[in-house]
């Protein structure tokens, strides 16, 4: 995502959605042929095994009229996708300074960009029902809304939360069984801070590279929490009475 000097702290023409309360899922019906989605194709929101997904947008600028020009995401299992987004009608904003940072030109988007509605449809198809995270969800959420709205897709199909929440939730899940409430907060803070501080490089201002950067922080935090838990277990075993745990 594009920030000049501060690290991020952070036509579908006719489409109808049917909601099923039992399956908690959506079906796209009567969709324009150009989307590649067949009439009635199901987009599940109640996935049985939702994953954490780290995503990032690049945009035309940081102005109110900015629009997304690139999107990438990385699943917690490492699977990733990246898409350049061709300009939609009415998307006229551009900032040369922004271009100098992310390196994506209008000529590149014209030559290599995918139609915005196809990208939006692919996002919904791949990401609906998963837990989506971004390092600056207010900005990424804005560009996500612009993309979905331009493709005539409901904004509430995809929701973003802050990457810090993903990291904290994962560390807490690992450490909660072995720590008291008071100590848990301290250790979570230390693990998260250490993982963030050990980030190897600054954001590269390309969507996939930056999404991978957020994913890498999450991986390091998870690894550190698991190692801490393992070390704590070994310490407890070493200090337990000799007869403890025997039949």
C-alpha positions as CSV (number, residue, x, y, z in Angstrom):
1,X,0.0,0.0,0.0
2,X,1.1,3.5,-0.8
3,X,2.5,5.8,1.9
4,X,5.1,8.4,1.0
5,X,6.9,8.7,4.3
6,X,5.0,6.9,7.0
7,X,4.8,3.2,7.4
8,X,1.3,1.9,7.4
9,X,0.0,1.8,11.0
10,X,-2.2,1.4,9.1
11,X,-20.0,-4.2,-15.6
12,X,-21.4,-6.7,-13.3
13,X,-24.5,-5.1,-14.8
14,X,-27.2,-7.2,-13.2
15,X,-26.8,-9.3,-10.2
16,X,-29.0,-10.6,-7.5
17,X,-28.0,-12.3,-4.3
18,X,-30.0,-14.9,-2.4
19,X,-29.2,-15.5,1.2
20,X,-29.7,-18.8,2.9
21,X,-29.9,-18.6,6.7
22,X,-29.2,-22.4,7.0
23,X,-26.1,-22.5,4.8
24,X,-25.0,-19.0,5.5
25,X,-23.9,-18.5,1.9
26,X,-24.6,-16.5,-1.3
27,X,-25.5,-17.5,-4.8
28,X,-24.8,-15.2,-7.7
29,X,-27.6,-15.4,-10.3
30,X,-28.2,-13.7,-13.6
31,X,-24.6,-12.5,-13.8
32,X,-23.1,-10.9,-16.9
33,X,-21.3,-13.4,-19.0
34,X,-18.0,-11.5,-18.9
35,X,-17.6,-12.3,-15.2
36,X,-16.9,-15.9,-15.8
37,X,-19.3,-16.9,-13.0
38,X,-22.1,-19.2,-14.1
39,X,-25.7,-18.3,-13.2
40,X,-26.4,-19.7,-9.7
41,X,-22.8,-20.3,-8.8
42,X,-22.4,-20.4,-5.0
43,X,-20.2,-18.2,-3.0
44,X,-20.0,-19.7,0.4
45,X,-19.7,-17.4,3.4
46,X,-20.1,-20.1,6.0
47,X,-16.8,-21.9,5.1
48,X,-16.1,-24.9,7.3
49,X,-12.4,-24.0,7.6
50,X,-12.0,-20.3,7.3
51,X,-8.4,-19.1,7.1
52,X,-6.7,-15.9,7.9
53,X,-5.9,-13.9,4.7
54,X,-3.5,-10.9,4.5
55,X,-4.3,-8.5,1.7
56,X,-3.0,-5.2,0.4
57,X,-4.0,-2.6,-2.2
58,X,-2.0,-0.1,-4.2
59,X,-4.0,2.9,-5.3
60,X,-3.9,5.8,-7.7
61,X,-3.3,8.3,-4.8
62,X,-4.3,9.0,-1.3
63,X,-7.0,11.5,-2.3
64,X,-10.7,11.1,-1.8
65,X,-11.1,10.3,-5.5
66,X,-8.5,7.6,-5.4
67,X,-9.2,4.1,-6.7
68,X,-7.5,0.7,-6.5
69,X,-4.9,-0.2,-9.1
70,X,-3.5,-3.5,-7.6
71,X,-4.7,-6.1,-5.1
72,X,-2.9,-9.1,-3.6
73,X,-3.6,-11.5,-0.9
74,X,-1.9,-14.3,1.0
75,X,-3.7,-17.1,2.8
76,X,-2.2,-18.4,6.1
77,X,-1.1,-21.5,4.2
78,X,1.0,-19.4,1.9
79,X,-1.2,-19.5,-1.2
80,X,-1.3,-16.1,-2.8
81,X,-2.7,-14.1,-5.8
82,X,-2.0,-10.7,-7.2
83,X,-4.0,-8.7,-9.8
84,X,-3.4,-5.4,-11.6
85,X,-6.7,-3.6,-12.0
86,X,-7.6,-1.8,-15.2
87,X,-9.2,1.7,-14.8
88,X,-13.0,1.7,-14.7
89,X,-15.0,4.4,-16.5
90,X,-14.9,7.5,-14.3
91,X,-11.7,6.5,-12.5
92,X,-9.7,9.6,-13.5
93,X,-7.6,10.4,-10.4
94,X,-3.8,10.0,-10.7
95,X,-0.8,11.2,-8.7
96,X,2.6,11.2,-10.2
97,X,4.3,11.2,-6.8
98,X,2.4,8.1,-5.9
99,X,3.4,6.5,-9.2
100,X,7.1,7.2,-8.3
101,X,6.6,5.2,-5.1
102,X,4.7,2.1,-6.3
103,X,6.1,2.1,-9.8
104,X,2.8,1.2,-11.5
105,X,2.1,3.5,-14.5
106,X,-1.1,4.1,-16.3
107,X,0.4,2.5,-19.4
108,X,1.1,-0.6,-17.4
109,X,-2.4,-0.8,-16.1
110,X,-3.7,-0.3,-19.6
111,X,-1.5,-3.1,-21.0
112,X,-1.6,-5.6,-18.1
113,X,-4.6,-4.6,-15.9
114,X,-7.6,-7.0,-15.6
115,X,-11.1,-5.6,-15.9
116,X,-12.2,-4.3,-12.5
117,X,-15.4,-6.3,-12.4
118,X,-13.5,-9.6,-13.0
119,X,-11.0,-8.7,-10.2
120,X,-13.9,-7.9,-7.8
121,X,-15.7,-11.1,-8.7
122,X,-12.5,-13.1,-8.2
123,X,-12.0,-11.5,-4.8
124,X,-15.5,-12.5,-3.6
125,X,-15.1,-16.0,-5.0
126,X,-11.8,-16.6,-3.3
127,X,-12.1,-14.6,-0.1
128,X,-15.8,-14.6,1.1
129,X,-16.1,-16.4,4.4
130,X,-12.4,-16.1,5.3
131,X,-10.9,-13.8,7.9
132,X,-9.4,-10.8,6.0
133,X,-6.7,-8.6,7.5
134,X,-4.9,-5.5,6.3
135,X,-2.3,-3.3,7.9
136,X,-4.3,-0.2,7.3
137,X,-7.9,-1.3,7.1
138,X,-9.4,2.2,6.8
139,X,-7.5,2.8,3.6
140,X,-7.7,-0.7,2.2
141,X,-11.4,-0.8,3.2
142,X,-12.0,2.4,1.2
143,X,-10.4,0.9,-2.0
144,X,-12.2,-2.4,-1.4
145,X,-15.5,-0.5,-1.3
146,X,-14.7,1.4,-4.4
147,X,-13.9,-1.8,-6.3
148,X,-17.0,-3.7,-5.1
149,X,-19.3,-0.8,-5.6
150,X,-18.0,-0.2,-9.2
151,X,-18.7,-3.9,-9.9
152,X,-22.2,-3.7,-8.4
153,X,-21.3,-6.1,-5.6
154,X,-22.5,-5.6,-2.0
155,X,-19.7,-4.2,0.2
156,X,-20.6,-6.4,3.1
157,X,-19.5,-9.5,1.3
158,X,-15.9,-8.8,2.4
159,X,-14.8,-7.3,5.8
160,X,-11.4,-6.2,6.8
161,X,-9.8,-6.1,10.2
162,X,-6.4,-4.8,11.3
163,X,-3.4,-7.2,10.9
164,X,-2.5,-6.5,14.5
165,X,-5.7,-8.3,15.5
166,X,-4.7,-11.4,13.6
167,X,-1.3,-11.5,15.2
168,X,-2.7,-10.9,18.7
169,X,-5.5,-13.5,18.4
170,X,-3.0,-16.1,17.2
171,X,-0.5,-15.5,20.0
172,X,-3.3,-15.4,22.6
173,X,-4.8,-18.7,21.4
174,X,-1.4,-20.4,21.7
175,X,-0.4,-19.0,25.1
176,X,-3.8,-18.8,26.9
177,X,-3.7,-22.5,28.1
178,X,-0.4,-22.0,29.9
179,X,-0.6,-18.5,31.4
180,X,-2.6,-16.6,33.9
181,X,-4.7,-13.7,32.7
182,X,-2.3,-11.0,34.0
183,X,0.8,-12.7,32.6
184,X,-0.9,-13.5,29.4
185,X,-1.2,-9.8,28.5
186,X,2.4,-9.1,29.2
187,X,3.7,-12.0,27.1
188,X,1.3,-11.3,24.2
189,X,2.6,-7.7,24.1
190,X,6.3,-8.9,24.1
191,X,5.8,-11.5,21.4
192,X,3.9,-9.2,19.1
193,X,6.3,-6.3,19.6
194,X,9.3,-8.6,18.9
195,X,7.8,-10.0,15.8
196,X,7.0,-6.6,14.4
197,X,10.4,-5.2,15.3
198,X,12.2,-8.0,13.5
199,X,10.5,-7.3,10.1
200,X,13.3,-7.6,7.6
201,X,12.6,-4.7,5.3
202,X,10.3,-1.7,4.8
203,X,7.1,-2.0,2.8
204,X,7.9,-2.2,-1.0
205,X,4.7,-0.5,-2.1
206,X,3.6,-3.3,-4.3
207,X,0.6,-5.2,-3.2
208,X,2.0,-8.8,-3.1
209,X,5.3,-7.8,-1.5
210,X,3.5,-5.8,1.2
211,X,0.9,-8.6,1.9
212,X,3.7,-11.1,2.2
213,X,5.4,-8.7,4.6
214,X,2.3,-8.7,6.9
215,X,2.0,-12.5,6.5
216,X,5.7,-12.9,7.5
217,X,5.2,-10.9,10.7
218,X,2.2,-13.1,11.6
219,X,4.3,-16.3,10.9
220,X,7.1,-15.0,13.2
221,X,4.7,-14.2,16.0
222,X,3.1,-17.6,15.8
223,X,6.5,-19.3,15.8
224,X,7.7,-17.3,18.7
225,X,4.5,-18.1,20.7
226,X,4.8,-21.8,20.0
227,X,8.5,-21.8,21.1
228,X,7.6,-19.8,24.2
229,X,4.9,-22.3,25.0
230,X,7.2,-25.3,24.4
231,X,9.9,-23.7,26.6
232,X,7.4,-23.0,29.4
233,X,6.2,-26.6,29.3
234,X,9.8,-27.9,29.6
235,X,10.4,-25.5,32.5
236,X,7.3,-26.7,34.3
237,X,8.3,-30.4,33.7
238,X,11.8,-29.8,35.1
239,X,10.5,-28.2,38.3
240,X,7.6,-30.6,38.9
241,X,7.9,-33.0,41.9
242,X,9.5,-36.3,40.8
243,X,6.4,-38.3,41.4
244,X,4.0,-35.9,39.7
245,X,2.2,-37.3,36.7
246,X,3.1,-41.0,37.5
247,X,0.4,-43.6,37.8
